[in-house]
């Protein structure tokens, strides 16, 4: 079945540590790929997106993501996490039918 | 100057009532959307709408109806509210399909609906 998978429901990292949030998709063709962040009680903010071209994309707030076609993955990374990064992170895809699909989300907790 | 705004932010109401949630975007976008986020944070599209077509997710009950007075607004009207309608509802917008940035959606802050 076509899907977007975020394998980690909850991740805890220490402030200053590196972060990687995983996202895998299962669609026939490469969809458009997005990462959104949702802070507690807030809406979704776009961090970055991939349509084509360079497979390493830079986003806001020091985030980056790498598209790997062979692994059908679009993992989000940040070299040094700040306490303000604690939030829910959603991977999203737009496959050929133009209907945005979201992963289940990964909740990030940042320890002092 | 909020790009996508929604009102109200919180809505608490009784079962059986009819309510509306308003959404406005000042981005000049042509397509707008409504999403429902359930208690487990799962996001699911309900509608997408531009001046040419309304696409309805087939799982959405017909108690839910989008109403667009103009291109910048897409309101969500809900009839006969049920307990299971309690959720956070997000509005979003994007440029009309066919542009380079067509698929990037910008979200509103959400409306937290609680049905008692």
Contacts between the chains, C-beta under 8 A, distances in Angstrom:
chain1	res1	chain2	res2	distance
A	32	B	103	4.7
A	34	B	104	7.3
A	36	B	107	7.4
A	38	B	41	7.9
A	42	B	109	6.2
A	42	B	110	7.4
A	43	B	4	7.9
A	43	B	90	6.3
A	43	B	107	4.8
A	43	B	108	5.6
A	43	B	109	4.0
A	43	B	110	5.0
A	44	B	90	6.7
A	44	B	92	7.9
A	44	B	107	4.1
A	45	B	107	7.5
A	46	B	104	6.6
A	46	B	105	7.8
A	46	B	106	6.8
A	46	B	107	8.0
A	49	B	104	5.9
A	51	B	100	7.8
A	51	B	103	7.6
A	88	B	41	6.0
A	90	B	43	6.7
A	94	B	103	4.3
A	98	B	48	7.9
A	98	B	97	6.3
A	98	B	103	6.9
A	99	B	45	6.1
A	99	B	48	7.5
A	99	B	55	7.9
A	100	B	33	7.7
A	100	B	45	6.3
A	100	B	103	7.4
A	100	B	105	6.1
A	101	B	45	7.9
A	102	B	42	7.4
A	102	B	43	4.1
A	102	B	44	7.7
A	104	B	40	7.4
A	104	B	41	7.0
A	104	B	42	5.9
A	105	B	41	4.7
A	105	B	42	7.6
A	105	B	43	7.9
A	107	B	41	7.9
